[in-house]
Amino acid sequence: MRRKSGAGRPADFHEVGVVPDMGELAAECLGGMVVTLENGVEEDALRGVDLVLIPAPGVDGAAYTHAECDDLDRYVREGGAVLMLGDGEWPAPSRGPAPFGLVPGPLASGDPADPARPHVRPYEFPAEVAGAHPALEDVTRAYLYRPKPVGASVPLTPLVERDGQTFLGAARHGKGRIAAVGNAEMFARPFIGREDNARLLLGLLSWLSGGRPKGSAEEQTSKVLDLHRFSGRDSSRTEDLKREPGPHVVDAGLYSHLLTGLAGGFLPDSETDEEAFLQEAELRFHEMPRVIRQAVSRFRRHGSDSGILLVKGLPVAPDLPPTPADPTARVRFVNPLSELWLAAFAQALGEPISYRQEKNGLLFQNVAPTPQNAGKLSSESSSILLDYHTEAAFHPFLPDYVLLHCLRPDHERAARTISAGLRMALPRLSMRERAILSEPLYRTGIDYSFGSPNGTKGNGPLLRVLYGDPYDPYINVDPDLMVGVVPEAAAALKRLHTVLHEVRRWVRLDTGDLLVVDNRRAVHGRSEFTPRYDGHDRWLQRVCVVRDLVPSAGHRRLGGRVIDTAFAV
């Protein structure tokens, strides 16, 4: 018998990550083919279809006529199957008729999970499955995200429930079968790998279609978890950020004359009157060409797939002093253009800050090689690769942005600043890897510059590598210093490092270039290079930026900008 899965009135589940090819998944695992019911779910369209997947009424504008509801009811009574998919914004009550009298309940929440915030209830939590329904074979727990209870005129057998509320239910109706899920986001990319959700989805599709998966349950579950993983390598792109077109690069060199004039005139002293200097830099940013301000504004609001913004060719003072032999010492400039640009862009992105243990708390930090740290995990190294990492991944007040301004490249121009954006890497992870990386299963190390012995792993806090918006998460990772506390976590961390390398970008920073790294959406590193320690080695200046000063207020003395947090190492 030729089996078909039909998708009627397809809602745009792509936007929220709900498995968009659930029909293809059913066909792949259970056999058959997929058809799209472009003309709705009328009786003629349903003929010969074994399973229909449709959005609940009101989801992304889906609506059904009384005739379509009658046709669906007749279709199921005669032996068909329907899976109704709600979402977290499913309106209640929806206007117009609903197939099988389907109605959502109010958004449900779990028990408080954070001891520090016992008054806050989470919208995502695990739940036990109910009973011994055939769809629940080898399923013990489900993971819910913004769950909504669901009811119907056809009595539903609860498959996933909590406190008497049914979040996923199923029923026989005449000769056929129906199932309804209040919020199908539990089967979306960020959550399909959590608990037994993949196995639950497979079991539900199997029961609805009356089929058995091809191959073992483990094989098919793995197939579900590998859904959407990118295969192969995009050979059409270049890894050189300067050669790759896009909004991530803006050429300030085109406005060199204007910017040089903008930097003229009186400037407060950046050391003795730091706040006045920052305020003046902020005002001068607003006088920059619109194309530069627009690029920074867009990056601050929306980020970029690569997680970086490169501003090329800012003017540099012609009378630069030698590259500092001691990067922890303050450098006095006759013309502090580099500090002006760093302060201006930092203020446009948020608030510049520094850390007491890093370069003695200097706001404008010098990044230059030193012989004593050449082989250590430090910004002063040169003979080792600084691997992809989140800046200050261990810190409770890590920066949102890291700004790197090049005053002088290395002699051979061999040093590459490397970056990798999470948005580009995420599709290459399996659903299970993504789920594991979102759990607090990782312990990172304290940086060498913050007092930890060089290369010590796992002596810092327990954390999640992926966090925040589950559909567009942030990243916090430092493979050189981080360990997974269970084998599966370690394997997922290794895989993440691999996919970050696959999407890597790099740039050879030249005099006047300013690289802005979104520290929550991209990781960065640096290749090896050979210094000569002759006063003309590679010299960058760095500033860290946070969007909000409030969280660190208790760790900044007298409202200053130096964050002073002590660590047990």
C-alpha positions in Angstrom: 0.0 0.0 0.0 1.3 3.4 -0.8 1.4 5.5 2.3 1.1 9.3 2.3 1.7 12.0 4.9 -0.2 15.2 4.1 0.6 18.7 5.4 -2.5 20.9 5.3 -2.5 24.7 5.6 1.2 24.7 6.5 2.0 27.3 9.1 5.4 28.9 9.1 6.9 26.8 11.8 10.4 27.5 10.4 10.5 30.8 12.3 10.2 29.1 15.7 12.1 26.0 14.9 9.3 23.5 15.1 10.4 20.5 13.1 9.4 21.8 9.6 9.6 18.5 7.8 7.7 16.3 10.3 6.0 14.7 7.3 9.4 13.9 5.7 10.5 12.4 9.0 7.4 10.2 9.1 8.0 9.0 5.6 11.7 8.4 6.2 11.2 6.4 9.4 7.9 4.7 8.5 8.0 4.5 4.8 5.8 6.2 2.2 5.7 9.7 0.6 4.7 13.2 1.5 2.2 15.4 -0.3 1.3 19.0 0.5 -2.4 19.8 0.7 -2.2 23.2 -0.8 -5.9 23.6 -1.3 -6.8 22.8 2.3 -8.2 19.7 4.0 -11.3 19.1 2.0 -12.6 15.6 1.4 -11.1 15.2 -2.1 -7.6 16.3 -0.9 -7.7 13.8 1.9 -8.4 10.8 -0.2 -5.5 8.3 -0.1 -3.7 10.1 2.7 -2.9 8.1 5.8 -1.6 10.9 8.2 -2.4 14.6 8.1 -0.3 17.1 10.0 -2.0 20.5 10.5 -1.6 23.6 12.7 -4.2 24.2 15.3 -6.7 27.0 14.4 -5.3 30.4 15.1 -1.6 29.3 14.9 0.1 31.6 12.4 -3.3 32.5 11.0 -4.6 29.0 10.3 -8.4 28.9 10.0 -10.8 26.1 9.1 -14.4 26.2 7.7 -17.2 24.2 9.1 -17.1 22.1 6.0 -13.4 21.4 6.4 -13.9 20.4 10.1 -16.7 18.0 9.0 -14.4 16.6 6.2 -11.6 16.0 8.8 -14.0 14.3 11.2 -15.3 12.0 8.4 -11.7 11.3 7.2 -10.7 10.1 10.7 -13.8 8.1 11.4 -13.2 6.2 8.1 -9.6 5.3 9.2 -7.4 8.4 8.7 -5.1 10.0 11.3 -4.6 13.7 12.2 -1.9 15.3 14.3 -2.8 18.9 15.4 0.1 21.1 16.3 -0.3 24.1 18.6 2.4 26.6 19.6 3.3 28.8 22.5 1.3 31.7 21.1 -1.8 29.6 20.3 -4.7 32.0 20.9 -7.6 31.0 23.2 -10.3 31.0 22.2 -9.7 31.0 18.5 -12.2 32.5 16.2 -14.1 30.2 13.9 -14.7 26.4 14.1 -11.9 24.1 15.4 -11.4 20.5 14.1 -12.5 18.0 16.8 -13.5 20.9 19.0 -9.8 21.5 19.8 -9.2 24.2 22.4 -6.0 25.4 24.2 -5.7 26.2 27.8 -3.5 28.9 29.4 0.2 28.8 29.4 1.6 26.5 32.1 4.7 26.8 34.2 6.8 24.5 36.2 7.9 24.5 39.8 10.6 27.1 40.8 13.9 25.7 39.9 16.4 28.4 41.0 16.9 28.5 44.8 18.0 32.1 44.4 14.7 33.1 42.8 12.0 30.9 44.5 9.3 33.2 43.3 10.0 32.6 39.6 8.4 29.7 37.7 10.1 28.5 34.5 8.3 28.0 31.2 10.4 24.9 30.4 10.6 21.8 32.5 10.6 18.0 32.3 7.4 16.1 32.8 6.5 12.4 33.3 4.6 10.6 30.6 1.2 9.2 31.5 0.1 5.5 31.4 1.1 2.8 29.0 0.0 4.0 25.6 1.6 2.4 22.6 3.0 5.7 21.5 5.0 5.8 24.8 7.0 2.7 24.3 10.5 3.2 25.8 9.5 6.8 26.8 9.6 7.9 30.4 10.0 11.7 30.4 9.3 14.5 28.1 10.7 18.0 28.1 8.2 20.8 27.7 8.7 24.4 26.5 6.0 27.0 27.1 3.4 24.2 27.3 -0.3 24.7 26.8 -2.9 22.3 27.9 -5.2 21.0 25.1 -8.8 19.8 25.1 -11.1 18.4 22.4 -14.7 17.3 21.9 -13.2 13.8 21.4 -12.0 12.7 24.8 -8.1 12.6 24.7 -6.0 10.1 26.5 -3.2 12.0 28.2 0.3 11.1 27.0 2.1 14.0 28.7 0.3 15.6 31.6 1.0 17.5 34.8 -1.3 18.5 37.6 -4.3 17.1 35.7 -3.5 19.1 32.5 -3.0 17.3 29.2 -0.2 18.8 27.1 -0.2 16.0 24.6 -3.2 13.7 24.1 -4.4 11.0 21.7 -7.6 9.3 20.9 -9.2 6.7 18.7 -12.1 8.2 16.7 -14.2 5.8 14.7 -11.7 3.7 12.7 -9.0 6.4 12.9 -6.8 8.2 15.3 -6.1 11.8 16.3 -3.4 13.4 18.5 -3.0 17.0 19.6 -0.1 18.8 21.2 -0.7 22.1 23.0 2.7 23.5 22.0 4.6 21.5 19.3 7.8 23.5 20.2 8.6 20.5 22.5 9.6 18.9 19.2 11.5 21.9 17.9 15.3 22.0 17.3 16.3 23.3 20.7 14.1 20.7 22.6 13.9 17.6 20.4 17.1 16.3 22.0 15.9 16.8 25.5 14.8 13.9 27.7 12.9 11.4 25.5 11.3 13.9 23.1 12.8 12.4 20.0 11.6 8.9 20.9 8.2 10.3 21.9 7.8 12.0 18.5 8.7 8.8 16.7 6.3 6.7 18.8 3.5 9.2 18.2 4.0 9.2 14.4 4.2 5.4 14.4 1.0 5.0 16.4 -0.9 7.6 14.3 0.1 6.0 11.0 -0.3 2.4 12.2 3.3 1.6 11.1 6.5 0.5 12.7 9.8 2.3 12.2 12.2 0.8 9.7 15.2 -0.5 11.6 15.7 -0.4 15.4 14.2 2.2 17.6 17.6 3.4 18.5 18.5 3.9 14.8 15.4 5.9 14.1 15.8 8.0 17.3 19.3 8.8 16.1 17.9 9.8 12.8 15.5 12.2 14.5 18.2 13.7 16.6 20.4 14.2 13.5 17.6 16.1 11.7 18.8 19.4 10.1 22.5 18.8 10.8 24.5 20.4 8.1 26.6 18.0 6.0 29.6 18.9 4.0 31.5 22.1 3.9 30.5 25.4 2.2 33.4 25.7 -0.3 31.8 28.8 -1.9 32.9 31.2 0.9 36.2 32.6 1.8 37.6 32.5 5.3 39.3 35.9 5.0 36.9 38.4 6.6 38.3 41.3 4.5 37.5 39.5 1.2 34.1 38.2 2.2 31.4 40.7 1.2 28.7 41.6 3.7 27.6 44.1 6.3 30.2 42.8 8.7 32.9 45.0 7.1 32.9 48.8 6.9 35.7 50.8 5.3 36.5 53.8 7.4 39.5 54.6 5.2 37.1 56.2 2.7 36.4 58.9 5.3 40.0 59.3 6.5 40.1 63.1 6.0 36.8 63.6 7.8 37.8 61.3 10.7 41.1 63.0 11.1 39.4 66.3 11.4 36.9 64.9 13.9 39.8 63.8 16.1 41.3 67.2 16.3 40.7 69.8 18.9 40.8 69.5 22.7 40.4 66.1 24.3 40.2 65.5 28.1 43.1 63.4 29.4 42.1 59.7 29.2 44.0 58.8 32.4 43.4 61.7 34.8 39.8 62.6 33.5 38.6 59.2 32.2 34.8 59.9 32.4 35.1 63.2 30.6 37.2 61.6 27.9 34.6 58.8 27.4 31.8 61.4 27.3 33.6 63.4 24.6 34.4 60.2 22.6 30.7 59.3 22.7 29.7 62.7 21.3 32.3 62.5 18.6 31.0 59.1 17.5 27.7 60.7 16.7 29.6 63.0 14.3 31.1 60.1 12.3 29.8 59.3 8.8 26.3 57.7 8.8 27.5 54.5 7.2 29.8 53.8 10.1 27.2 54.7 12.7 24.6 52.6 10.9 26.9 49.5 10.8 27.6 49.8 14.5 23.9 50.3 15.3 22.9 47.3 13.2 25.5 45.1 14.8 24.5 46.2 18.3 20.8 45.5 17.7 21.0 42.4 15.5 24.5 41.0 15.6 25.7 39.1 12.5 26.0 35.5 11.5 29.8 35.7 11.9 29.5 37.5 15.2 32.0 40.2 14.3 32.2 43.7 12.9 35.4 44.9 11.1 36.0 48.6 10.7 38.9 49.0 8.4 41.4 51.9 8.1 40.8 54.2 11.0 43.4 57.0 11.2 46.4 56.2 13.4 48.7 58.8 14.9 51.9 59.1 12.9 54.1 59.4 16.0 53.4 56.0 17.6 55.7 55.1 20.5 57.5 51.7 20.4 55.4 48.5 21.1 55.4 48.3 24.9 57.8 45.7 26.4 55.5 45.6 29.4 51.8 45.5 28.2 50.6 46.0 31.8 52.0 49.6 31.9 50.1 52.6 30.7 51.3 54.1 27.4 51.3 57.8 27.1 50.4 59.1 23.6 51.1 62.5 22.1 48.0 62.0 20.0 45.6 59.4 21.6 43.8 58.5 18.4 43.6 54.8 19.3 42.0 55.5 22.7 39.6 57.9 21.1 38.4 55.4 18.5 38.2 52.6 21.1 36.2 54.8 23.5 33.9 56.1 20.8 32.9 52.6 19.5 32.8 51.2 23.0 30.3 53.9 24.1 28.2 53.3 21.0 27.9 49.6 22.0 27.5 49.9 25.7 29.8 50.7 28.6 33.6 50.1 28.6 34.9 48.2 31.7 38.1 46.5 32.8 39.0 43.8 35.3 41.4 44.4 38.3 43.5 41.3 37.5 43.8 42.1 33.8 46.6 44.6 33.0 46.2 46.1 36.5 42.7 47.3 35.6 43.7 49.5 32.7 40.6 50.5 30.6 42.7 50.7 27.4 44.8 47.5 27.5 47.9 46.8 25.4 48.1 43.4 23.7 51.7 42.7 22.8 54.0 39.7 23.0 56.4 39.1 25.9 59.1 36.5 26.0 58.1 35.3 29.5 54.6 34.5 28.3 55.3 33.3 24.8 54.0 29.8 25.4 51.3 30.5 28.0 47.5 30.8 27.6 47.7 34.6 27.6 47.2 37.5 25.3 50.9 38.1 25.6 51.7 34.7 24.0 53.0 34.3 20.5 54.4 30.7 20.0 51.1 28.9 20.7 47.7 29.0 19.1 45.2 30.8 21.2 42.2 28.6 20.6 38.6 29.7 20.1 37.3 31.0 23.4 34.7 33.3 25.0 36.5 36.2 26.6 36.5 35.7 30.4 34.2 32.7 30.1 34.5 32.0 33.8 33.6 35.5 35.0 30.2 36.3 36.4 30.4 39.7 34.6 31.9 38.7 31.3 32.1 41.3 28.5 29.4 41.5 25.9 31.9 42.9 23.3 35.6 42.8 22.9 37.2 45.5 20.8 40.6 45.0 19.2 42.3 47.9 17.5 45.5 47.3 15.6 48.2 49.9 15.9 51.0 47.8 14.5 50.9 44.4 12.8 53.6 41.7 13.3 56.7 41.9 11.1 55.7 39.1 8.8 52.0 39.9 8.9 51.5 36.2 9.8 49.3 36.6 12.8 45.6 35.9 12.2 42.8 36.9 14.5 40.4 34.0 14.2 36.7 34.0 14.9 33.7 31.7 14.6 30.0 32.7 14.9 27.5 30.5 16.7 24.7 31.2 14.3 26.8 29.6 11.5 28.0 26.7 13.7 24.6 25.8 15.3 23.1 24.0 12.3 26.0 21.6 12.2 25.2 20.2 15.6 22.9 17.3 16.1 19.7 18.0 18.2 21.2 15.9 21.0 24.5 17.7 21.0 22.6 21.0 21.1 20.5 19.8 24.0 23.5 18.6 26.0 25.4 21.8 25.5 22.4 23.6 26.9 22.6 21.8 30.2 24.8 22.9 33.2 27.3 20.1 32.5 30.5 22.1 32.0 33.1 23.4 34.3 35.5 26.0 33.0 38.9 27.1 34.3 40.0 30.5 35.6 42.3 32.4 33.3 46.0 32.5 33.9 45.9 36.3 34.0 43.3 36.1 36.8 45.6 34.1 39.1 45.1 30.5 38.0 48.1 28.2 37.3 48.7 28.1 33.5 46.5 25.6 31.7 44.5 24.5 34.8 41.1 23.1 33.6 37.8 22.9 35.4 38.6 25.0 38.5 35.9 27.5 37.7 32.1 27.6 37.8 29.7 25.0 36.5 27.8 26.4 33.5 25.9 25.9 30.3 27.8 26.3 27.0 24.6 27.4 25.2 22.1 29.7 27.1 19.6 32.4 26.6 17.0 32.3 23.8 16.8 28.6 22.8 16.3 29.5 19.1 19.1 32.0 18.9 21.3 31.1 21.9 24.4 32.7 23.3 27.7 30.8 23.7 30.1 30.6 26.6 33.1 28.3 25.9 36.8 28.0 26.4 38.0 24.6 25.2 41.5 25.1 26.6 40.2 25.4 30.1 36.7 23.7 30.0 35.7 20.1 30.8 32.5 18.2 30.5 31.5 16.6 33.8 30.0 13.5 32.1 31.3 11.7 28.9 28.4 12.8 26.7 29.1 16.5 27.7 32.8 16.1 26.8 31.9 14.5 23.5 29.5 17.4 22.7 32.1 20.0 23.6 34.6 18.3 21.3 32.0 18.3 18.5 31.3 22.0 19.1 35.0 22.7 18.7 35.0 20.9 15.4 32.0 22.8 13.9 33.4 26.1 15.1 36.5 25.3 13.2 34.4 24.5 10.1 32.8 27.9 10.1 35.9 29.9 11.1 36.8 33.2 9.7 40.1 35.1 10.1 41.6 38.5 9.5 45.2 39.8 9.4 44.6 43.0 11.3 46.5 46.0 9.8 47.3 49.4 11.1 44.0 51.2 11.8 41.7 48.2 11.8 39.2 47.8 14.6 37.6 44.3 15.1 34.5 44.1 17.3 33.7 40.6 18.6 30.2 39.9 19.9 31.5 37.9 22.9 28.1 36.2 23.5 27.6 35.1 19.9 31.1 34.4 18.7 34.4 33.0 19.9 37.8 34.3 18.9 41.4 33.3 19.0 44.8 34.0 17.4 47.3 32.1 15.4 51.0 31.8 16.2 53.5 34.4 15.0 57.2 35.2 15.6 58.0 38.4 17.5 61.4 40.1 17.5 61.1 42.1 20.7 62.6 45.1 19.0 59.9 47.7 19.7 58.1 47.1 16.4 56.2 43.9 17.2 52.5 43.4 16.9 50.6 45.8 19.0 46.8 45.9 19.6 44.8 47.8 22.1 41.8 46.2 23.6 38.7 47.4 25.4 35.9 45.2 26.9 32.3 46.4 26.8 29.2 45.5 28.7 25.7 46.5 27.7 24.7 47.2 31.3 26.8 48.3 34.3 24.1 47.5 36.9 24.9 43.7 37.4 28.5 44.4 38.3 27.8 47.5 40.5 28.7 45.7 43.7 32.1 44.7 42.3 33.1 48.2 41.1 34.5 50.5 43.8 32.8 53.9 44.0 31.0 53.5 40.7 34.2 53.2 38.7 34.7 51.0 35.7 37.1 48.4 37.1 35.4 45.2 38.1 37.2 43.7 41.1 36.0 40.1 41.7 38.2 37.7 43.7 38.4 34.0 42.6 39.3 30.9 44.5 42.0 29.2 42.4 
